Amino acid sequence: MMTTPRISKPASSAILERDGRYLLVLRSKPPSKAMYAFPGGRGEPGETAAETALRELAEETGIRGENPELFATYDLSGPEGAPGSLAFFLSVFKVKADPQAVAVASDDAASVGWYTAAEIATMPAPDSVRDCIARLEAERLGISA
């Protein structure tokens, strides 16, 4: 039996941290519906991964990010042969933004908020978000991960 290799679609998300709290959106659509995640989404043709992260941050929260710095990548493949399973190659960027900028949920974000690592640990979130938070907290607190 031959398996058809799936091509992963590019996706990016943006990490914005303020005083030990991370900006997360509650997703209203698949693939992470009803989960809290960093603002992000699928890349558009001709867009770099960093451009996607900044565009999605602005679309979902109204915050204009800058200076994207690649933090992590994830190969998010659905189960082999699962009908309709999508595969994404996710690039996660740390970004800077005006500390006074107010986040407002829009696009496919049902809500938006700033959460501590302890709060995020009790919330429904993708594994990629949990992995990033663990690494970010280790970095923020000066602990080698």
N, C-alpha and C positions, 0 to 999 in steps of 0.2 A: 504494500500500500504506500503510495507516494503522498507526502504531505506538501502542501503548497506553503512556501515561506511567506510569512506575513510581513508586510512593510509597516514599520512603526511610524505613526504620524507624529510630527513634532508638536510638543506642547511646552509651555513655560509657566513658571509661577514666580511671584515676588515675595520675599521675606522683608517685612518692615517691622523693626523692633523699637520700642520706646520704653525706657525705664524698666526693662525686664518683662515687658508685655509685648505679645506678638499680635499683629493684625491678621484676623481670620475672617473668612466669609462663610456663611451657611449656604451650601449649594442647593439650588432649587431644581436642577436638572441633572440627569445622568452625565458622566459615569459616577460621580460621587454625590448623588442626590442625598439630602438629609445628613450630610457629613460636613464637618468644619474643615476648611483647607485654606492654604495661602491663596490670595487672589491669583488667578491664572486661567489659562485655557489653551486652545489649539492655535498653532501658528498659521499665519496666512501666507499665501504664495509671495515669495520674494522678501519675506521678513526674516531677520535674524532672530535667534532665540532670545537675545537680550531685548530686542525691539518688541517681541511678543510679550515678554514679562512686563515691560513698562506700559504697553497699550492695555493689557488686561487689568493691571492695577488701576489705571485711570478709568477704564470702563466700569469696573465692578465697585470701586470705592470713591471715585472722583479725585483721588490723590495722584498728583504728578510725581512720579519717582525719577531719580537720576542716579548716575554712576553705578549701573548694574555690575555686580561682581559675581561670577559663577561660583556657587557654593556646593552644589551636588547635582548628580544626574541619576536618573532611574529608568530602567527598562521596564515599563509597565505593560506586560503582555498578559492577555486573558488566558484562560486554560486552553491548551492545544485543542483545536478542532471544535471549540464551543461555538454554537451558532451565533452569529452576530457579535462575536467578541472582538473588541477593538484593542489594538496595541498602540501604545504611545511611548515616545522617548521624551521623558520629562527633564527639562533643565530648570534648576531652581537657583534664583539669583538673590543675593542680598542687595537691597537698594537703599538709597538715602532719600529723604523727603523733608519738606518744610515741617518742623516739629509742631507748628501751629495748625497744619492742615487737618481738617475734620473729615473723617471717613463717612460716606453716605452710601448705603447699599443701593446698587442699581444693576442693570443688565441681568445676569442670571443669579445674582446674590440675593438670597431671601433676607438676610440680615448681615450685619458686620459688627465686629467688636474687637477689643483689645483684651487678650487673655494671658495669664501667667502660665508657665510650664505645668504647675500643679493643677490648674484648672483644665488645661488641655488634656492632661492625663486621664481625666474623668469624662471627656467628651467624645462623641463618635468622630473619628478622624482617620484618614488613610494612613497606612504604614509609613509612607514616604514623609508625611508631616511629622509623625512621631519620631522617626529617625532624625530628621532635621532638628527638631526641638531638642532632642537629647544632645546632639552635637553642638548646637548653638549655646545651650546652657553650659556645657563643659567649657566652651570657648569663653563665654561671658564671665564665668566664675574662675577662669584660669586653671581648669582641671584638664589634664591631657586625656583625651577620649580613647 
